[in-house]
């Protein structure tokens, strides 16, 4: 009987799975950080008017106000008149001040005085609704207003 045995030359070493949990958690954290979540569900129709001079702005200082007719699945409940949406809720013009104050408080403290209000208004919305929104913004001293449009040539329409 021999004391020493030769290793079999045809065997492959087993793959080490010790670092596999580390890789899985690293991928998980990567996708958690990179993924952008949707802020709100759109409850109104929103066909934006076209403009040829656009500028991209940062979203961290903005409060979005959507205005337009309710989308087809909400027309039975809310009718065909223009509605205002702030966040995920329809808001009446009398409640715009409260909703904007609440949205302003949701921003970081250093940005609360520098809030920009972004209006996403459907191209078929009544201008009276837009002027009512602007009057409420004046009363709150939120004078920085941005009109969100889609890129295109307004002359072609």
C-alpha positions as CSV (number, residue, x, y, z in Angstrom):
1,X,0.0,0.0,0.0
2,X,1.3,3.4,-0.9
3,X,1.3,6.3,1.5
4,X,0.9,9.0,-1.1
5,X,-1.8,9.1,-3.7
6,X,-1.7,11.1,-6.9
7,X,-4.4,13.7,-7.5
8,X,-6.6,13.0,-10.4
9,X,-5.7,15.3,-13.1
10,X,-9.1,15.6,-14.8
11,X,-11.1,17.2,-11.9
12,X,-12.1,20.9,-11.9
13,X,-12.1,22.7,-8.6
14,X,-15.5,23.8,-7.3
15,X,-16.6,27.4,-7.9
16,X,-16.6,29.4,-4.8
17,X,-20.0,31.1,-4.1
18,X,-18.9,32.9,-1.0
19,X,-19.0,36.4,-2.7
20,X,-22.4,35.8,-4.4
21,X,-24.5,37.5,-1.6
22,X,-22.2,40.5,-1.7
23,X,-22.7,40.8,-5.5
24,X,-26.5,40.4,-5.2
25,X,-26.8,43.1,-2.5
26,X,-24.5,45.4,-4.4
27,X,-26.8,45.1,-7.5
28,X,-29.9,45.6,-5.3
29,X,-28.5,48.8,-3.9
30,X,-27.5,50.0,-7.3
31,X,-31.0,49.6,-8.7
32,X,-32.6,51.2,-5.7
33,X,-30.4,54.3,-6.1
34,X,-30.7,54.6,-9.8
35,X,-34.4,53.9,-10.3
36,X,-36.7,56.9,-10.6
37,X,-40.1,56.6,-9.2
38,X,-43.1,58.4,-10.6
39,X,-44.3,61.3,-8.5
40,X,-47.9,61.4,-9.4
41,X,-50.5,59.7,-11.6
42,X,-51.9,62.0,-14.3
43,X,-55.7,62.4,-13.8
44,X,-56.2,65.1,-16.5
45,X,-55.7,65.1,-20.3
46,X,-52.4,66.7,-20.9
47,X,-51.6,67.5,-24.6
48,X,-49.0,70.2,-24.1
49,X,-48.7,73.1,-26.6
50,X,-45.6,73.2,-28.8
51,X,-42.7,75.7,-28.5
52,X,-39.4,76.0,-30.3
53,X,-37.3,77.6,-27.5
54,X,-37.1,75.2,-24.6
55,X,-34.9,75.1,-21.5
56,X,-34.4,72.2,-19.2
57,X,-34.8,73.0,-15.5
58,X,-34.0,71.1,-12.3
59,X,-37.0,69.4,-10.6
60,X,-35.9,69.8,-7.0
61,X,-37.4,73.3,-6.7
62,X,-40.6,72.8,-8.6
63,X,-44.2,72.3,-7.7
64,X,-46.2,70.9,-10.6
65,X,-49.8,72.0,-11.3
66,X,-51.7,70.1,-14.0
67,X,-54.8,71.7,-15.6
68,X,-57.1,70.2,-18.2
69,X,-60.2,68.1,-18.7
70,X,-60.3,64.9,-16.7
71,X,-59.1,61.9,-18.6
72,X,-61.6,59.5,-20.0
73,X,-61.8,57.2,-17.1
74,X,-62.6,60.1,-14.7
75,X,-65.1,62.0,-16.8
76,X,-68.1,60.0,-15.5
77,X,-67.2,61.1,-11.9
78,X,-65.9,64.7,-12.5
79,X,-67.5,65.8,-15.8
80,X,-65.9,67.5,-18.8
81,X,-65.0,70.9,-17.3
82,X,-61.4,71.8,-16.7
83,X,-59.9,70.6,-13.4
84,X,-56.7,71.3,-11.4
85,X,-54.5,68.5,-10.3
86,X,-51.7,69.0,-7.7
87,X,-49.9,65.8,-6.7
88,X,-52.3,62.9,-7.0
89,X,-55.5,64.7,-6.3
90,X,-58.0,67.0,-8.0
91,X,-58.1,70.4,-6.3
92,X,-60.7,73.1,-6.5
93,X,-59.6,76.7,-7.1
94,X,-60.5,77.5,-3.5
95,X,-58.1,74.8,-2.2
96,X,-55.1,75.7,-4.4
97,X,-53.6,77.8,-1.6
98,X,-53.7,75.0,0.9
99,X,-52.3,72.4,-1.6
100,X,-49.5,74.7,-2.7
101,X,-48.5,75.5,0.9
102,X,-48.5,71.8,1.6
103,X,-46.4,71.1,-1.5
104,X,-44.0,73.9,-0.6
105,X,-43.5,72.4,2.9
106,X,-42.6,69.1,1.3
107,X,-39.5,70.7,-0.2
108,X,-36.1,71.0,1.5
109,X,-36.0,74.1,3.9
110,X,-33.4,76.0,1.9
111,X,-35.5,75.7,-1.3
112,X,-38.9,76.7,0.2
113,X,-38.4,80.4,-0.5
114,X,-37.1,79.7,-4.1
115,X,-40.1,77.6,-5.3
116,X,-40.9,77.6,-9.0
117,X,-44.4,76.6,-10.0
118,X,-44.5,74.5,-13.1
119,X,-47.8,74.7,-15.0
120,X,-48.6,71.8,-17.3
121,X,-51.7,73.0,-19.0
122,X,-53.6,71.1,-21.7
123,X,-53.7,73.1,-25.0
124,X,-57.5,73.1,-25.0
125,X,-57.9,74.3,-21.4
126,X,-59.9,77.5,-20.8
127,X,-57.7,80.5,-20.1
128,X,-60.0,81.6,-17.3
129,X,-58.8,78.6,-15.3
130,X,-55.2,79.5,-15.9
131,X,-55.8,83.1,-14.8
132,X,-57.5,81.9,-11.6
133,X,-54.5,79.7,-10.9
134,X,-52.1,82.6,-11.5
135,X,-54.2,84.9,-9.2
136,X,-53.9,82.3,-6.4
137,X,-50.2,82.2,-7.0
138,X,-49.9,85.9,-6.7
139,X,-51.8,85.8,-3.4
140,X,-49.2,83.3,-2.1
141,X,-46.3,85.4,-3.5
142,X,-45.2,82.5,-5.6
143,X,-44.3,84.6,-8.6
144,X,-41.8,82.3,-10.4
145,X,-44.0,80.4,-12.9
146,X,-42.8,78.0,-15.7
147,X,-45.1,76.9,-18.5
148,X,-44.2,73.4,-19.5
149,X,-44.4,72.7,-23.3
150,X,-43.5,70.0,-25.7
151,X,-40.8,70.5,-28.3
152,X,-41.9,71.4,-31.7
153,X,-42.6,74.3,-34.1
154,X,-45.7,76.4,-33.0
155,X,-46.0,77.9,-36.4
156,X,-46.8,74.5,-38.0
157,X,-50.0,74.1,-35.9
